[in-house]
């Protein structure tokens, strides 16, 4: 192959990378209304082979990088359009050699490296050990062939990560000062932080903190949901959540909804402390409310912590122990999703075929469906979760009907039809954006749900 041919191939590859990055950078400019002019060369749809054109493009990226903050990059990378492995790799290959090597660059590498590692080597949140060799191998495309070595400061990071693993709640972690100790340890590294060998150890440490936050967040959410069920079973309709910045009579239904929203800060970073602090406060409030009701059932409804609503008996009382299956009669689709997730987390599932129990029915989940519950948070995973939950509810309803029990078969069918239609829309969207893996997973789950719907329709006849 001639030198000219090689040069043209390299230029074409450089244009592909630049256009992929530009979609993200121009998205940042629009999203945050940044005072950064758009790149004229990349706004033009025609690729040019002149070296000076590509040099101007690289200069534009360099100028833009000096203005961009990690918080802006983090927010846009969470969207459905961005955050894939290829874009993260391209961003890292741009950022790693950047100058000056200041705090802004360190924060970007801190975030991008752990995001990239999470994308190429996903772990279960109950994992506490991440091998250095695994991080070394995963980061090879961005750091190159780098030896794995220990530094004098490695042990300090190990001790901090181990202390995080011993925490039992987010409140305990946030009050411990461990997160700030980790930041201080990394700041104290100075220029050594940017050495490729050091970035392997730093990414390993950051990822362990990420897993720790995920585990503790799940523990807090589980405790809140369990407390809500107990309060609900005893006719308590609201709790005083002013300490957490919420209402003096915050409905339990609102707290259930917030439990879903509180999963989002984890995707941002372990620095998003305010949402986590609020989560810890709410856990304490509902736990105290449960204890107050248990200590004084007659007077707890008038206590500072909980108030009984006039319509509190509209829903039948339920009492569910942690990570145990719940009855179809006492749950809706969202509660079923939570029940499935709890069972998978309690069994420390990663992404293998697993069985969950809803009511009196056992349902087999495929590996991609398990992964959607324990690893995912994007639109594809949400659609999979809802479709699986609808299938579990309908399956339990059918089995109960066959046994002669009166279950809301019509309502379960309506729910299943609705979720089947929604997930089919996601299949079409996945195909449009070229995400074949998601399209295949969604289509397979849709087929399982539609097959059950057809069988149920015949049963009704």
C-alpha positions as CSV (number, residue, x, y, z in Angstrom):
1,X,0.0,0.0,0.0
2,X,1.5,3.3,-1.0
3,X,2.2,6.2,1.4
4,X,-0.5,8.3,-0.3
5,X,-3.1,5.6,0.2
6,X,-2.1,5.2,3.9
7,X,-2.4,9.0,4.3
8,X,-5.8,9.1,2.8
9,X,-7.0,6.3,5.0
10,X,-5.7,8.1,8.1
11,X,-7.3,11.3,7.0
12,X,-10.7,9.6,6.5
13,X,-10.4,8.0,10.0
14,X,-9.6,11.4,11.5
15,X,-12.6,12.9,9.8
16,X,-14.9,10.1,11.2
17,X,-13.6,10.7,14.7
18,X,-13.9,14.5,14.4
19,X,-17.5,14.3,13.2
20,X,-18.4,11.8,16.0
21,X,-16.9,14.2,18.6
22,X,-18.4,17.3,17.0
23,X,-21.9,15.8,17.4
24,X,-21.2,15.8,21.1
25,X,-19.4,19.1,21.4
26,X,-22.0,21.0,19.3
27,X,-24.7,19.3,21.5
28,X,-22.9,20.8,24.6
29,X,-22.9,24.3,22.9
30,X,-26.6,24.1,22.2
31,X,-27.6,22.5,25.6
32,X,-25.7,25.0,27.8
33,X,-25.8,28.0,25.3
34,X,-22.0,28.2,25.5
35,X,-20.2,31.2,24.0
36,X,-18.2,28.9,21.7
37,X,-18.5,29.5,18.0
38,X,-19.4,26.4,15.9
39,X,-16.6,24.8,13.8
40,X,-17.1,26.0,10.2
41,X,-15.2,23.0,8.8
42,X,-17.3,20.5,10.6
43,X,-20.6,22.3,9.9
44,X,-19.7,21.7,6.2
45,X,-20.8,18.2,5.2
46,X,-17.9,17.7,2.8
47,X,-14.7,16.1,4.1
48,X,-11.5,17.7,2.8
49,X,-8.1,16.1,2.5
50,X,-6.0,19.2,3.2
51,X,-3.9,18.9,6.3
52,X,-4.4,22.5,7.2
53,X,-8.2,21.9,7.4
54,X,-7.8,19.1,9.9
55,X,-5.3,21.2,11.9
56,X,-7.9,24.0,12.2
57,X,-10.4,21.4,13.4
58,X,-8.0,20.2,16.1
59,X,-7.4,23.8,17.2
60,X,-11.1,24.3,17.5
61,X,-11.4,21.2,19.7
62,X,-8.5,22.5,21.8
63,X,-10.1,25.9,22.4
64,X,-13.5,24.3,23.2
65,X,-11.9,21.9,25.7
66,X,-10.6,24.8,27.7
67,X,-14.1,26.1,28.3
68,X,-15.9,22.8,28.9
69,X,-16.6,21.5,32.4
70,X,-17.0,18.0,33.5
71,X,-20.5,18.7,34.9
72,X,-21.7,19.7,31.4
73,X,-20.1,16.6,29.8
74,X,-21.6,14.4,32.4
75,X,-25.1,15.7,31.9
76,X,-25.1,15.3,28.1
77,X,-23.4,11.9,28.2
78,X,-26.4,10.6,30.2
79,X,-28.8,11.2,27.3
80,X,-29.8,8.4,25.0
81,X,-27.9,9.9,22.1
82,X,-24.5,9.8,23.8
83,X,-22.5,7.7,26.3
84,X,-21.6,4.8,24.1
85,X,-18.2,3.1,24.3
86,X,-16.9,4.5,21.0
87,X,-17.7,8.1,21.9
88,X,-16.2,7.7,25.4
89,X,-13.0,6.2,23.9
90,X,-12.8,9.1,21.4
91,X,-13.2,11.7,24.3
92,X,-10.5,10.0,26.4
93,X,-8.1,9.9,23.5
94,X,-8.6,13.6,23.2
95,X,-8.4,14.4,26.9
96,X,-5.5,12.3,28.1
97,X,-2.8,14.2,26.2
98,X,-4.3,17.7,26.9
99,X,-2.5,20.6,28.4
100,X,-2.5,22.2,30.9
101,X,-2.8,19.3,33.3
102,X,-5.0,21.1,35.8
103,X,-7.9,20.3,38.1
104,X,-10.4,20.7,35.3
105,X,-8.6,18.0,33.2
106,X,-8.3,15.8,36.2
107,X,-12.0,15.9,36.9
108,X,-12.8,15.1,33.3
109,X,-10.4,12.1,33.3
110,X,-11.8,10.9,36.7
111,X,-15.3,10.8,35.2
112,X,-14.6,9.6,31.7
113,X,-12.3,6.8,32.7
114,X,-14.7,5.3,35.2
115,X,-17.6,5.7,32.7
116,X,-15.5,3.9,30.0
117,X,-14.5,1.1,32.3
118,X,-18.2,0.7,33.4
119,X,-19.2,0.5,29.7
120,X,-16.7,-2.2,28.7
121,X,-16.5,-4.2,32.0
122,X,-19.9,-3.9,33.8
123,X,-20.0,-5.2,37.4
124,X,-22.8,-6.0,39.8
125,X,-23.2,-3.4,42.6
126,X,-22.6,-6.1,45.2
127,X,-19.1,-6.7,43.9
128,X,-16.5,-5.2,46.2
129,X,-13.4,-6.4,44.4
130,X,-12.2,-5.2,41.0
131,X,-8.9,-6.6,39.8
132,X,-6.2,-4.3,38.7
133,X,-5.5,-6.5,35.7
134,X,-9.1,-6.2,34.6
135,X,-8.8,-2.4,34.7
136,X,-5.5,-2.6,32.9
137,X,-6.9,-4.7,30.1
138,X,-10.1,-2.6,29.7
139,X,-8.2,0.7,29.5
140,X,-5.7,-0.6,27.0
141,X,-7.5,1.1,24.0
142,X,-7.1,4.5,25.6
143,X,-3.9,4.2,27.7
144,X,-2.0,1.8,25.6
145,X,0.1,-1.2,26.8
146,X,0.8,0.0,30.3
147,X,2.4,-2.1,33.1
148,X,0.4,-2.7,36.2
149,X,2.2,-1.3,39.2
150,X,1.7,-0.2,42.8
151,X,2.6,3.3,44.1
152,X,3.3,4.5,47.6
153,X,-0.2,6.0,47.6
154,X,-2.0,2.9,46.3
155,X,-2.5,1.5,49.8
156,X,-4.2,4.7,51.0
157,X,-6.8,4.4,48.2
158,X,-7.3,0.8,49.0
159,X,-8.0,1.6,52.7
160,X,-10.5,4.3,51.7
161,X,-12.3,1.9,49.3
162,X,-12.4,-0.8,51.9
163,X,-13.9,1.6,54.4
164,X,-16.6,2.5,51.9
165,X,-17.4,-1.2,51.5
166,X,-18.0,-1.3,55.3
167,X,-20.6,1.5,55.3
168,X,-24.3,0.4,55.6
169,X,-26.1,3.5,54.3
170,X,-25.4,6.6,52.2
171,X,-25.8,8.8,55.3
172,X,-23.0,6.9,57.0
173,X,-20.8,7.2,54.0
174,X,-21.4,11.0,53.5
175,X,-20.8,11.7,57.1
176,X,-17.7,9.6,57.2
177,X,-15.7,12.0,55.1
178,X,-14.3,9.1,53.0
179,X,-15.3,10.7,49.7
180,X,-13.4,13.9,50.5
181,X,-10.4,11.9,51.7
182,X,-10.3,10.2,48.3
183,X,-10.5,13.5,46.5
184,X,-7.7,14.9,48.6
185,X,-5.5,11.9,48.0
186,X,-5.9,12.3,44.3
187,X,-5.3,16.0,44.4
188,X,-2.1,15.4,46.4
189,X,-0.7,13.3,43.5
190,X,0.0,16.4,41.4
191,X,1.3,15.6,38.0
192,X,1.8,11.9,38.9
193,X,-2.0,11.6,38.6
194,X,-1.7,11.9,34.8
195,X,0.8,9.0,34.4
196,X,-0.9,6.1,32.5
197,X,0.2,3.6,35.2
198,X,-1.4,5.8,37.9
199,X,-4.6,6.3,35.9
200,X,-5.1,2.5,36.1
201,X,-5.0,2.5,39.9
202,X,-7.1,5.7,40.1
203,X,-9.8,4.3,37.8
204,X,-9.9,1.1,39.9
205,X,-10.4,3.2,43.0
206,X,-13.1,5.4,41.5
207,X,-15.0,2.4,40.2
208,X,-15.0,0.8,43.6
209,X,-16.5,4.0,45.0
210,X,-19.1,3.9,42.2
211,X,-20.0,0.4,43.1
212,X,-20.2,1.4,46.8
213,X,-22.6,4.3,46.1
214,X,-24.7,2.0,43.9
215,X,-24.9,-0.6,46.7
216,X,-25.7,1.9,49.4
217,X,-28.3,3.7,47.3
218,X,-30.0,0.4,46.6
219,X,-30.0,-0.4,50.4
220,X,-31.5,3.0,51.2
221,X,-34.2,2.7,48.5
222,X,-35.0,-0.8,49.6
223,X,-35.4,0.3,53.2
224,X,-37.6,3.2,52.2
225,X,-39.9,1.0,50.0
226,X,-40.1,-1.6,52.8
227,X,-41.0,1.1,55.4
228,X,-43.6,2.6,53.0
229,X,-45.3,-0.8,52.7
230,X,-45.4,-1.2,56.4
231,X,-46.9,2.2,56.9
232,X,-49.3,1.6,54.1
233,X,-50.4,-1.7,55.7
234,X,-51.2,0.2,58.9
235,X,-53.3,2.9,57.1
236,X,-50.7,5.6,57.3
237,X,-51.1,7.9,54.2
238,X,-48.4,10.5,54.7
239,X,-45.2,11.4,56.6
240,X,-43.6,14.7,57.7
241,X,-40.7,15.1,55.4
242,X,-39.9,18.8,56.0
243,X,-36.4,17.8,57.2
244,X,-35.7,16.4,53.7
245,X,-37.1,19.5,52.0
246,X,-40.4,18.0,51.2
247,X,-43.9,18.5,52.6
248,X,-45.2,18.3,56.2
249,X,-47.7,15.6,55.0
250,X,-45.9,14.0,52.1
251,X,-48.0,11.3,50.6
252,X,-46.5,7.8,50.5
253,X,-47.4,7.5,46.9
254,X,-45.2,10.5,46.1
255,X,-42.3,8.9,48.0
256,X,-42.7,5.7,45.9
257,X,-42.4,7.8,42.8
258,X,-39.3,9.6,44.2
259,X,-37.7,6.3,44.8
260,X,-37.5,5.8,41.0
261,X,-36.2,9.3,40.5
262,X,-33.5,8.9,43.2
263,X,-31.9,6.2,41.1
264,X,-30.7,8.9,38.6
265,X,-28.1,10.8,40.7
266,X,-26.0,7.6,40.8
267,X,-25.5,8.0,37.1
268,X,-24.2,11.5,37.6
269,X,-21.3,10.9,40.0
270,X,-20.6,10.2,43.6
271,X,-20.1,13.9,44.0
272,X,-23.8,14.6,43.7
273,X,-24.2,14.6,47.4
274,X,-27.3,16.7,48.0
275,X,-29.7,14.2,46.5
276,X,-28.0,11.4,48.4
277,X,-28.3,13.3,51.6
278,X,-32.0,13.8,51.0
279,X,-32.3,10.1,50.4
280,X,-30.7,9.3,53.7
281,X,-32.9,11.8,55.5
282,X,-36.1,10.2,54.0
283,X,-34.9,6.8,55.0
284,X,-34.5,7.9,58.6
285,X,-37.9,9.6,58.6
286,X,-39.9,6.7,57.3
287,X,-37.9,4.2,59.6
288,X,-38.7,6.4,62.6
289,X,-42.4,6.6,61.5
290,X,-42.6,2.8,61.4
291,X,-41.0,2.4,64.8
292,X,-43.4,5.1,66.2
293,X,-46.4,3.3,64.9
294,X,-45.1,0.0,66.2
295,X,-44.6,1.5,69.7
296,X,-47.9,3.3,69.8
297,X,-50.4,1.9,67.2
298,X,-53.3,3.9,68.5
299,X,-51.6,7.3,68.7
300,X,-49.0,7.0,65.9
301,X,-51.3,8.4,63.4
302,X,-51.2,11.8,65.2
303,X,-47.5,11.7,65.8
304,X,-45.0,14.1,64.3
305,X,-43.8,11.5,61.9
306,X,-47.0,10.1,60.3
307,X,-50.6,11.1,59.6
308,X,-53.5,8.8,58.7
309,X,-55.5,9.8,55.7
310,X,-59.2,9.5,55.4
311,X,-58.9,7.3,52.3
312,X,-56.1,5.2,53.7
313,X,-58.1,2.0,53.3
314,X,-58.7,2.3,49.6
315,X,-55.8,0.0,49.0
316,X,-55.6,-3.3,50.7
317,X,-52.9,-3.6,53.4
318,X,-49.7,-5.4,52.5
319,X,-46.8,-6.5,54.5
320,X,-43.8,-7.6,52.5
321,X,-40.4,-8.6,53.8
322,X,-37.3,-7.5,52.0
323,X,-36.6,-9.3,48.7
324,X,-39.7,-11.5,48.8
325,X,-42.3,-11.9,46.1
326,X,-45.5,-9.9,46.4
327,X,-49.1,-10.7,45.5
328,X,-50.6,-9.5,42.2
329,X,-53.6,-8.2,44.2
330,X,-51.5,-5.7,46.2
331,X,-49.2,-4.3,43.5
332,X,-49.1,-2.2,40.4
333,X,-46.6,-2.4,37.5
334,X,-44.1,-0.1,39.3
335,X,-44.2,-2.2,42.4
336,X,-43.7,-5.4,40.4
337,X,-40.6,-3.9,38.8
338,X,-39.3,-3.1,42.3
339,X,-40.1,-6.6,43.5
340,X,-38.3,-8.2,40.5
341,X,-35.3,-5.9,41.0
342,X,-35.1,-6.7,44.8
343,X,-35.2,-10.5,44.1
344,X,-32.4,-10.2,41.5
345,X,-30.3,-8.0,43.8
346,X,-30.9,-10.2,46.8
347,X,-29.7,-13.2,44.7
348,X,-26.7,-11.1,43.5
349,X,-27.5,-11.8,39.9
350,X,-25.3,-10.3,37.2
351,X,-26.6,-10.9,33.7
352,X,-27.5,-14.6,33.7
353,X,-30.8,-16.4,33.2
354,X,-32.7,-16.2,36.5
355,X,-36.1,-17.0,38.0
356,X,-38.3,-14.6,39.9
357,X,-41.5,-15.1,41.8
358,X,-44.6,-12.9,41.6
359,X,-47.6,-14.1,43.6
360,X,-47.7,-17.9,43.1
361,X,-46.0,-17.8,39.8
362,X,-42.3,-18.4,38.9
363,X,-41.1,-16.5,35.8
364,X,-37.9,-17.2,33.9
365,X,-36.0,-14.1,32.8
366,X,-33.5,-14.1,29.9
367,X,-30.0,-12.8,30.5
368,X,-30.7,-9.5,28.7
369,X,-33.8,-9.0,30.9
370,X,-31.8,-9.6,34.1
371,X,-29.2,-7.2,32.9
372,X,-31.9,-4.5,32.3
373,X,-32.8,-4.7,36.0
374,X,-29.4,-4.9,37.6
375,X,-27.3,-2.8,35.3
376,X,-29.5,-0.6,33.1
377,X,-31.1,2.8,33.4
378,X,-31.6,3.9,29.8
379,X,-34.8,3.9,27.8
380,X,-34.2,0.4,26.4
381,X,-33.7,-1.1,29.9
382,X,-36.8,0.7,31.2
383,X,-38.9,-0.7,28.4
384,X,-37.6,-4.2,29.1
385,X,-38.3,-3.8,32.8
386,X,-41.9,-2.8,32.2
387,X,-42.5,-5.5,29.6
388,X,-41.1,-8.2,31.9
389,X,-43.2,-6.9,34.8
390,X,-46.3,-6.9,32.7
391,X,-45.5,-10.5,31.6
392,X,-45.1,-11.6,35.2
393,X,-48.3,-10.0,36.3
394,X,-50.3,-11.5,33.4
395,X,-48.7,-14.9,33.9
396,X,-49.6,-14.9,37.6
397,X,-53.1,-13.8,36.8
398,X,-53.6,-16.6,34.2
399,X,-52.3,-19.3,36.6
400,X,-54.6,-18.0,39.4
401,X,-57.6,-18.0,37.0
402,X,-56.8,-21.6,36.0
403,X,-56.9,-22.5,39.7
404,X,-60.3,-21.0,40.1
405,X,-59.3,-17.8,41.9
406,X,-60.7,-14.4,41.0
407,X,-58.0,-12.2,39.7
408,X,-58.2,-9.0,37.6
409,X,-57.5,-10.7,34.2
410,X,-59.0,-7.9,32.1
411,X,-56.8,-5.3,33.8
412,X,-53.7,-7.4,33.5
413,X,-54.4,-7.9,29.8
414,X,-54.8,-4.2,29.2
415,X,-51.5,-3.5,31.0
416,X,-49.8,-6.2,28.9
417,X,-51.2,-4.8,25.6
418,X,-50.1,-1.3,26.5
419,X,-46.5,-2.4,27.4
420,X,-46.3,-4.6,24.3
421,X,-47.1,-1.5,22.1
422,X,-44.6,0.7,24.0
423,X,-41.8,-1.8,23.7
424,X,-42.5,-2.3,20.0
425,X,-42.0,1.5,19.6
426,X,-38.6,1.1,21.3
427,X,-37.7,-1.6,18.8
428,X,-38.4,0.8,15.9
429,X,-36.3,3.5,17.5
430,X,-33.4,1.2,18.2
431,X,-33.4,0.1,14.6
432,X,-33.5,3.8,13.4
433,X,-30.4,4.6,15.5
434,X,-28.6,1.5,14.4
435,X,-28.6,-0.1,17.8
436,X,-29.1,-3.7,16.7
437,X,-28.3,-5.3,20.0
438,X,-31.1,-3.4,21.8
439,X,-33.5,-4.0,18.9
440,X,-32.9,-7.7,19.1
441,X,-33.3,-7.9,22.9
442,X,-36.5,-5.7,22.8
443,X,-38.0,-7.8,20.0
444,X,-37.3,-11.1,21.8
445,X,-39.0,-9.8,25.0
446,X,-41.9,-8.4,23.0
447,X,-42.4,-11.8,21.4
448,X,-42.5,-13.5,24.8
449,X,-45.1,-11.0,26.0
450,X,-47.3,-11.2,22.8
451,X,-47.2,-15.0,23.0
452,X,-48.6,-14.9,26.5
453,X,-51.2,-12.3,25.5
454,X,-52.4,-14.6,22.7
455,X,-52.6,-17.6,25.1
456,X,-54.6,-15.5,27.6
457,X,-57.0,-14.3,24.9
458,X,-57.7,-17.9,24.0
459,X,-58.2,-18.7,27.7
460,X,-60.9,-16.0,28.0
461,X,-62.7,-17.5,25.0
